[in-house]
Amino acid sequence: MGKAAVIGSGIGGLAAAIQLAAKGYQVVVFEKNSTPGGKIAEIKHKGYRFDTGPSLLTMPELVEELFEVAGYSIDSYFSYKKLDISCKYFFENGNILKAYSDKEKFKKECWEKLGEPPQNIDKHLDKAAEIYDITSPVFIFNSLHKASNYWKPHFLKSMLKIPKLQFYKTMYQQNRKNFQSPELVQLFSRYATYNGSNPYKAPATLDVISHIENNKGVFFPEKGMYSLVDALYNLAVNGGVEFRLNTQVDKINVEGKKATGIKTGGEDLGFDLVVSGADSNYVYENMLPSIHRKTNKKEWSSSALIFYWGVKKEFPQLELHNILFSTDYKAEFEAIFSEKRLSDDLTVYLFISSKMVQGDAPSGAENWYVMVNAPANYGQDWEQITQQARKAIISKINRVLDTHIEEFIEFEKVGFPITIEQETFSKNGALYGHSSNSMFSAFLRHPNFLSKLQDLYFVGGSVHPGGGIPLCLASAKIIDKEIPKAT
């Protein structure tokens, strides 16, 4: 039986462990934290529970595939439901828009509230679906770093359609062309933030994200986001995977052109292959010092400033997911990526899992995950930034919701780039590794394997095809195609 080491128990690492076990490998997962999950974690305090990472689920079929691979029914491990309203949007001009999952209801809402012709939405989402159909077989679920892939029929077919991918326009430019209402331009441009990018620089190819959310649907686990980690962890354990928590990997051992195992706690452990789910930048700097890598000058993705608030009041006007948009969206991204600071006028995301998960907050209260996009850590004064942002966020919430939210906050915890890096080893606290703020950057992420080093594979949000739950699961599918069954 072959032996495989998996570094990190984020979504990519968990998926890889499950797939390797199904192939007959003896799998050991090494996790530096006391609980599995990576960026998907939770906070509990006096009746409040907060999910601290991703806050929505898309493409749940990729999760279901893992249970099929392992030979178990998903029903006894994990349950989720499709949301009727994916998000509620509040604009500074007073407009409020519900993004219904039912496309006809969403088009009606946009026509009645914004005067947006329904055919504009159809055209945009049809184009986004076309981009997905072109990119998914060659980009999302396959490696771009294997020469033989380019001669496969589906690769050749997709390559002929490259001009349709809109990589020569920015997301904002394309959305401004597609929609009449400034509100929908802003709404659909926000999808660039799903991989930490700037819609005024990122290619319109990323409109594919709007297809995943608006055509395929937004879902939510019935017990909260961390229940996904619990489900995959239990699935892995039942499949024979061993987890060593509170165990940090110090080095990936290499002999010649082959990864031979890992070093942890001063002990060398031999393995037939190694899968790294850790941030690729951290891996090269700390675990692979003998592997020379070209200096990477690519721009870091955005990070986040997050307030976890226990709010002793219920707000029926809010949904599970809510966005309070800024007035000058472009200035907000200029501040993040060019000036490495927060804008004075912020877009605020409110995620309240207690809207769906009974028990995530005490009776009559709500658990607020309050997030704004932030630059990665470049040595800024985060104490000052946090204080200023808190005032701006509270001011916006009070104005938009006609309340005095500070009176109802009875618990607060804060996360920012430095804590994100400490907890997840994400370089500079950048949530998605590098941004996609150039024409081809989304296609130039770190590969899932190296031609110069055998038996070492990479999964997770910092490598191809990108960040977020579905793409992390896709990275595990990619390496699964390359790893043979255990002998």
FENHU-V167445 format. One record per helix or strand. SS is the DSSP state (a for helix, b for strand). FROM is the first residue (numbers start at 1). LEN is the number of residues. If there is no record, write none. Layout:
ss->[SS SS]
from->[FROM FROM]
len->[LEN LEN]
This chain:
ss->[b a b b b b a a b b b a a a a a b a a b a b a b b b b b a b b b a b a b a a b a a b a b b b b a]
from->[3 11 26 42 48 57 61 74 80 85 96 103 118 147 153 162 170 171 182 203 204 219 226 242 251 258 267 273 280 300 303 321 329 348 353 366 382 405 409 417 427 434 441 446 449 453 463 469]
len->[5 12 5 4 4 1 10 3 3 6 5 12 23 5 7 4 1 8 14 1 12 3 13 3 5 7 4 4 8 1 9 4 9 4 3 9 20 3 7 8 3 1 3 1 2 6 1 14]
